[in-house]
Amino acid sequence: MTDSAESRARKALNRLRRAMEKALIELDVLEVALVSVEGEDFPRRAYAGLRSRLSEVLEFTDDEGTRLQEKVLQAGSLEHGRVRRSTG
């Protein structure tokens, strides 16, 4: 994978993750607003199902990020876990 392709993939994956995090936050806000208006008529199961699917996408972004990182490390002949990120 070329550096530019790797960079584009990483950026796209991060954008997707942020979008899913924001979607979960907005779903919570919507749910609170509608529950207060609809009470028992609110479709809790539908919202729980959507929340679950959005969480699956978040999990996918984590898994895909790990997979891409391992692929890049292998291309550079480095083993996963042998490179430490600097903190600071």
VMD Tcl script that draws the C-alpha trace (Angstrom):
set ca {
  {0.00 0.00 0.00}
  {1.47 3.34 -0.95}
  {1.89 6.08 1.62}
  {-0.78 8.24 -0.01}
  {-3.25 5.34 -0.23}
  {-2.51 4.46 3.39}
  {-3.05 8.07 4.43}
  {-6.34 8.33 2.51}
  {-7.56 5.05 4.00}
  {-6.64 6.12 7.54}
  {-8.32 9.50 7.11}
  {-11.48 7.95 5.64}
  {-11.64 5.41 8.45}
  {-11.26 8.15 11.06}
  {-14.00 10.21 9.38}
  {-16.31 7.20 9.38}
  {-15.60 6.56 13.06}
  {-16.29 10.20 14.00}
  {-19.51 10.14 11.96}
  {-20.72 7.03 13.80}
  {-19.81 8.54 17.18}
  {-21.74 11.68 16.26}
  {-24.69 9.62 14.97}
  {-24.87 7.81 18.33}
  {-24.85 11.12 20.20}
  {-27.56 12.56 17.94}
  {-29.62 9.39 18.32}
  {-29.47 9.80 22.10}
  {-30.62 13.43 21.84}
  {-33.45 12.46 19.50}
  {-34.52 9.62 21.75}
  {-34.65 11.82 24.86}
  {-36.70 14.42 23.01}
  {-39.16 11.93 21.56}
  {-39.56 9.85 24.72}
  {-40.64 12.96 26.57}
  {-43.29 13.62 23.92}
  {-44.39 10.09 22.96}
  {-44.01 8.27 26.26}
  {-45.09 4.63 25.89}
  {-45.68 5.04 22.14}
  {-41.97 5.59 21.55}
  {-40.46 2.73 19.44}
  {-37.73 1.70 21.92}
  {-36.88 -1.53 20.10}
  {-36.31 0.26 16.79}
  {-33.97 2.75 18.44}
  {-32.13 -0.01 20.30}
  {-31.69 -1.86 17.00}
  {-30.32 1.22 15.29}
  {-27.97 1.90 18.20}
  {-26.71 -1.68 17.93}
  {-26.05 -1.34 14.19}
  {-24.20 1.95 14.66}
  {-22.10 0.30 17.39}
  {-21.29 -2.51 14.94}
  {-19.94 0.06 12.49}
  {-17.79 1.54 15.28}
  {-16.45 -1.93 16.03}
  {-15.76 -2.40 12.32}
  {-13.71 0.81 12.24}
  {-11.63 -0.46 15.16}
  {-11.08 -3.85 13.52}
  {-10.31 -2.32 10.14}
  {-7.89 0.15 11.70}
  {-6.03 -2.73 13.33}
  {-6.03 -4.72 10.09}
  {-4.67 -1.79 8.08}
  {-2.00 -1.07 10.67}
  {-0.85 -4.70 10.60}
  {-0.79 -4.66 6.80}
  {1.36 -1.52 6.75}
  {3.72 -2.96 9.36}
  {4.05 -6.21 7.40}
  {4.79 -4.28 4.21}
  {7.59 -2.56 6.08}
  {8.80 -5.91 7.49}
  {7.88 -4.95 11.04}
  {6.02 -7.22 13.41}
  {2.87 -5.97 15.10}
  {3.60 -5.01 18.70}
  {7.28 -4.33 18.05}
  {6.79 -0.62 17.39}
  {5.90 1.70 20.21}
  {4.21 5.01 19.75}
  {5.83 7.92 21.44}
  {3.68 9.75 23.94}
  {3.81 13.42 24.32}
}
mol new
graphics top color blue
foreach p $ca { graphics top sphere $p radius 0.5 }
foreach p [lrange $ca 0 end-1] q [lrange $ca 1 end] { graphics top cylinder $p $q radius 0.2 }
display resetview
